[in-house]
């Protein structure tokens, strides 16, 4: 079996990870679509290059897409790599430091982060 990647439960070959991921349990927000829709999520695994999140099964995700890690004041431009039931795998394209935003950073990301740390999560 040398030279072949392990197979997942759906029988598709899994690619080796570019960076090791670590298990976390963090609150996040997904911002997606041109209309900048938001959905709360739970971040389960995190690495420098991607994440595994838990999101409602029926949540449709459009481009562009961002993941905000609320505790760390970071946001990532991301793309969906895989989706199984309520779990979604993301690959990161770029990151934004919400504590020190750049002039070209998407403004909604910082606004959402600030509203979360000011008022806490919505009920």
N, C-alpha and C positions, 0 to 999 in steps of 0.2 A: 504494500500500500504506500510505498515511498513515492513522493512527488505529488500525491493527491491530498487535497484539503479534507478535513473531516466534514461529515454531512450532518446537517441539522435535521430537526424533526420533519420538515417538509421536503426532505431529500434534495435540497439545493446545496451545492458546495459553499462552505463558509470561507471567506477570505481572511488571511491573517490580519490582525489589527496593526495599524501603523504605530500606535502608542498604547501602552497598557492602560486599561480602564480601572477605576476603583469604584467600589460600591459606595453610594451616598444615599441620603434621603433628604432631598432639598425641595423647597417650594419653588416653582417657576411659573412663568407666563409665556405662552406661545403667541406671537403676533404674526398674523399672516394675511395674505391677499392684498391687492391694491387698496381695498377699503380699510385695511389695518384692523381686522377683527382680532379679538383676544380670546384666549381660553386658558384657564388655570391648568397646571400639570404638576406631576411629581417627577423629579429627576431621580432616577434609580442608579444609574452608572454614569460616570463622567471621566473624560480624558481630554488631552490637549486638542484632539482632532474630532471628537464627537460625543454623543450622549445617547442613553436609552431613557426614554420618558414614558410615563403612564398618562394616557390621555383618553377621553371618552371615545369609544369605538365609532360612534357616529360623527365625530368631528372631522369635517372635510378640511384639508389643509391646502391653501393656495400659495403661489409665489408672489412676492418675496416672502420669506419666512425668517423669523428671528426667535431665539430662545433667550429669555431673561432669567438669570440666576439671581433671585431676589436677595439672598443673604450676602452674596459676594459682590454685588453692584457691577456685574458683568452681563453683557448681552452678546450673542453670537448670531451672525447671519448663517443660516443653515439650510440644508436640503434633506429631504426624506430619503433614506437608503433602503429601509424595509419597514413593513408594518404587519403586525400579527395581533389581531383582536385589539386590546386596549394598549398594547406596547408599540412604540415607534422608535426606530433607530435613526439618529440624525448624524450627518457629517457637517463639520463646521467649515465655513468658507472664510469668515473674517470675524474679528471680535471688537467689542467696544467697551471702554472703561466708563461706566455711567457716573462714577464719582468725579471724573475729570474728562468731560465730553469734548470731542473735537468739533470744529465748526461744521463739518460735513456729516456728522453722525445723525442718524434719524432721530428727530426730536421726540417722537412718541415714546421711544424706549426709555429715555430719562424721565419723562413725565409719569409713565406707568410705575417706574421704580420709586420715584419720589412719593407718589401717592400711596404706594404700599408701605413705605417706611414711615410716612407721616400718620397714616390712618389705620394701618394694619390691613389684613386681607378683607375683602368684601364678604358679607354673609352669604 
